């Protein structure tokens, strides 16, 4: 028997290097998946918020052309709960007789998503550029 035929297989160092490389690659993939999961939750919350706008318009048409009480209507409340399950924030819904607005903080960025009775639906940054007044505004856009 010669010496070359006895040296079959991998050394311990080679196996450790391969395991370390696999560990690094899987950590990178897991981080990417977590980010995608958060973005998916934001997309679901945005969908629920857009549905709030549609439900509010139906409420407006069936309640003597008024938004008063829209935030407490069962259809809107179920959509608010759905949006809140997808984010760590709570929906801020405000209304008056002739307008409403609803907003929620998103998971993946410091943005707020807002819908209102003008038909607007969109993101605003948290630096105050176009964030609704969290207490009483019935419009997403500030002038």
N, C-alpha and C positions, 0 to 999 in steps of 0.2 A: 504494500500500500504506500502510495506516496502521500506526502503532506498536504497537497492541494485537495485531494478527495476527502479529507477529514474536516475541512473548513467549509461546511455548508450552513446556510442560514444567515441571519442578521445578528449583528452585535447589539448589545444592550444600548449603547450610545445611539445607534441608528434608529432603533425602536423608539427611544425617548424623543429624538428629534421629530420623528413622524407624528407621535402623539401630541407633542407641543404645537406643531403646525396645524393639526386638525383642531386642537382646542382653540387656537387663535382664530381660525376661519369660522368656527361655529359661534364664537363670541361676537364676531362682526355680523354674522347673519342674524343672531338673536336681537342685537341692537336695532338692526334695520327692520325686523319684524315688529318690534315694539313701537317704533315710530309709525309704521304703517297702520298698526292697530289703533293708535291714538287719532290718526288722520281719518280713519274709518268712523270712529266715534263722533268726530266733529262733523263729518258729512251726514251722519244720521241725525245729529242734533239740528243741523241746518235744514234738513228735509222736514223735520218736525216743526221747526219754526216757520218755514214756508207754508206748511199746511195750516198753521195758526192763522196766517194771513187769509187763506182761502176760507177757513171756518168763520173768521170774523166778517168777511164779506157776506157770507150766507146769513149770519146772525143779523147783520145790518139790514139786509133786504127783508127778513122775516119779522123784524122788531121795529116797525114803524120808522124806518130809515134813521136808526140811532145806534151808536156803538155803546151806549151806556149799559153796563153789565156784561159786556163781552168777555172780560177777563175771568168772570165767575161762571160762564156758561159751561155745561158739562163737556161739550165737544172740545172747547179750548182748554179746559182743565186737563183732559186726558192727553192732549198734545203737549201741554206744558210738562206734565209728568214724564212723558216719553223723552223730551229734550233734556230734562234734568237728570234722567238715568244715564245719559250718555256723557255728561260732563260733570265737573265738580262744582259748577256754579248753579245759581238759581235763576229762573226766568223772572225778569222785571217786566210786568205787564201793566200799562197805564191806559186809561180810557177817558173820554169825555163824550158828550152827545154826538159830536161830529168827527172824532178822530180817535185812533188808538196807536200804540206802539208797544212792541215786545222785544226784549234783548236778552242775550245770555253770553257769558264769558266762555270762550272755547278752550280746549285742552292743549293744543299744540303750539299756540303762540299767545302773546298778550293781547289778542284781538277780541272784540265783541262783535257778535252777529246780531243784526237788528232787522226787524220787519215793521212796517207801519201801514197806515190806511191810505197813503199816497200810492201804494204799490211798490214801494222801495223794499229791497232785501239786499243786504250787503254787510261786509266787514268794516269795522272801524278800528283804528289803533288805540291803544290805551294811553297815548300821550295827550289826548284831549283834542285831536284834530277834528273829529266829527262824532264824538261819543254823545249819546243822548243824555239829557239830564236825568239821572237815576231816580229822582223824586217825582217829577210831575210831567215830563215831556210826553207829548202824543205824536211826535215826529222824530224820525231817526236823524235827520239832517238838521244841523244848527246853521243859522244864517248870521 
